[in-house]
């Protein structure tokens, strides 16, 4: 099986190319400027209305998360890239792939931009969530025993991720599905990832992703989140990763 990062990015429609400090738990990125910072990267609109994921994720959380937190990552990334001639002309994909060789500010903000772009497209309105494709369902059963066992293992990994980070379903180099987690804004595409692979599903377990509704109950958020997973998109990603 030939897997490339390019295959994963196909169809993600990334508008290439940052976390506002609202509650105290969201202090890992700079506050966004009044206007977006000019540069090669930009923040794409959400692919649905702010309230489309309610009641699983409320409108206020979506506005804060997308318009403030994600915008702040884009702004910080643009600022860092425009200040460093060695980084100019590189795609988000290229920056993420060699994150371990880059300044921390670039690693964190390139990861934050990529992860959030991926995350928004992982979700849809509850009525449109659907189910895994036949091929994905079979792969989940082969790797985890059943869809319910997979969801339980995914929730456990997300709950046990210490501090802020992400939990992922990936296709590994062996073509099999695996669950992994990463700290901060790292992801499995990075050269620094402990477990590498092509992400097909990812959930943000930073507190800013769920605190307004779930407070400190990360497990409740992870449980409810399945109602807004866009299984058609996840299935498409899985098929692309296996090609």
N, C-alpha and C positions, 0 to 999 in steps of 0.2 A: 504494500500500500504506500502510495506516495502522498505525503501530507506536507502542505506548505502553509505558512501564515497567510499567504496571498489567498489561498482557497477559503480560509476562514473569513477574511475581510470581504470577500465577494458577497454582495447583497446587504451588507451592514449599512451602507450609505452614510459613511462617516463624513461629516462636514469637518475636514481636518482642521485639525487644530481644534475652572480653576477654582473656597469654602468660606463662606462668610461666618463670622463669629456671632451667632445668635445666642443659643444656650452655651453654658460654659464647657459642655462636652465637645464642642465643635471648634477647637482652637488649633487644629493642625494645618490650616492653610490661611493665607492672608485674606483680609476683607477685600471684596471687589471694589474697583474704582467706580465712580459715578457712571462713567461710560466704559464700554469694553476696551481693553488695551489692544491697540492695533498690532497685527502680526499675521503669521501664516495660518493660524488655527482659529476656528470660530465655533460657537455653540449653536448647534442645530435646534430648532423647536422640538418640543415633545411630539411624538407621533400620535398623540391623542390629547383630549382635553385634560386640564389639571385635575378635574374631579372624576375622571373616567375610571379610576381604580378604587373609588370609594365603594364600600366602607373599609376595605382592606388597607388602603393607604389614602389618607384624607387629602383634600385639596390644599390645605395650608402646608402640609409636609411636602407635597409635590412642588409647590411654588418656591419654598425655601430651598429645597434640595436641588432642583434644577436651576432656578434663576440666580441663586446666590452661591451655593456650594460649588456646583459644576462650573458656573461662570468664573468663579475665583480661580479654579484650576486652570482654565483656559487663559485667563489674564496673566497668571504667574508664569505659565509656560511660554506665552508670547514674549513676555518681558525677558525671560532667561535666554530664549533662542535669539532674539534680535540683538542681545548684548554680546553674543558669542559667535563670531564669524564661522567657527568650526561646525556649528550646529545648523547653520542656515542652509536651506534647500533640502533638508531631510524631512521625510514623511513621519507621521506619528508612528506608523508601523516600524520604521527603522529605529526611531528613538526607543521605543518599548523593547525591541529585540536586544539592544545593547545597553539596557538601563544600568547594569552594574558598572559600566565604564564611564558613566556620566555623572556630573555633579548631582548631589542629593536633590536639589531643587528641581532639576529636570526629571530625574527618576520619579519623584513623588507626583509631580504635576502632569507629566506625560501619562503615567499610570492612572492618575485620577481622571484624566480626560478620556482615555481609552475605556477604562472600566465603566464609567458612567454612561458613555455612549452605548456600550454593549448592554448595560443594565436596562436602560429605557426601552430598548428594542426587545428585551426578554419578556416584557409585560404587555398586557392588553386588558380591556374591560372584562369583568368576571363572566359575562354572558358569551364572550368570544374565546375563552380560555382553551376549550377543546380538549384533545387527548393526544398522547404521543403517536407518531406514525407507527405502522406495523413493524418496520425495521428498527425504529428506536425502542419500541416496547419490547421487542425480542431481545435486543442488546441489554436493556435494563434488567430483564428477567435473567439473562445469562450471567450478568455480573453481580446482581444483588439478590436474586431470588424472586422478586416481585416488585411492582411499582410501589406498593406500600412500604416494603422493606427499604427500597431506595430512598423514599421520602424520609423515613425515620433515620437512616444513616446520614443523609444530607443535613437534617435538622440537628443531629448530634454534633456533626462537624462544625456547623455554624455556631451552635451554642458553646462549644468548647474553644472556639477561636478566642484566644486571650486578647482583650482590648479590642481595638478597632481593626477591621480587615474585611475579607471577602471569603465566601465559600463557593466552590466551583464543581461542576461536572465537566470532565474533560475526556477527550479521546487521546489516549497515550500513543507512544511510538509503536506499541504492539497492536494498535487498532482497537483496543478494549477500553471500555468506560471505567473511569475512576473518579472518586471524590477527593478533593484536596482543598486546603484553605491557605490563604496568604495574608500576611500582616499589612497594615496601612493601605497603600494603594498599589502594592505589587500584584502581579497576575502570573498565570502559568506560562505565558509567552516570553517572559523575561529570562535573560541569561542567569539571573540570580535565584530563580525559583527552585525550591527544594524538589518539587515534583513538576515536571514540565509536560505540556500537552496543549492541545487545541481546545479552548473552552467552547462548550455548546450551551451552557447554562451557568449563570452566576448571580449571586445575591449579595447585596451590600449589607454588612452587619455593623457598620458604624452606627452609633446611636442616633445621629441626625436623620437616618433613614426611617426610623420608626418611633422615636421618643415621644412625639406629640400625642400619638394614639396609644402606644403600648408602654410608655415610660421605660422602666428597666427590664421589661418582660420580653427579652429577645426571643425566647422559645415560642411565645404566643405569636409574635410577628412571623417567625419562620413557619409556623404551622398554618397561619392564615394566608401566607403569601402564595401558596399553591393555587389559590382561587384566581389569581391574576397572571399566572404564567402563560405565555403565548406558546402553546405546544406546537403550533404550525411553524413558528419561527425557529424554535429549538430543534424540531425535526429537520428543517431545512439546513440548519448549521451542521447537524449530525451527518446528514448525507454528504455535504460539502467536505467535511473533515475526513470522511471515509474514502473519498475519491483519490 
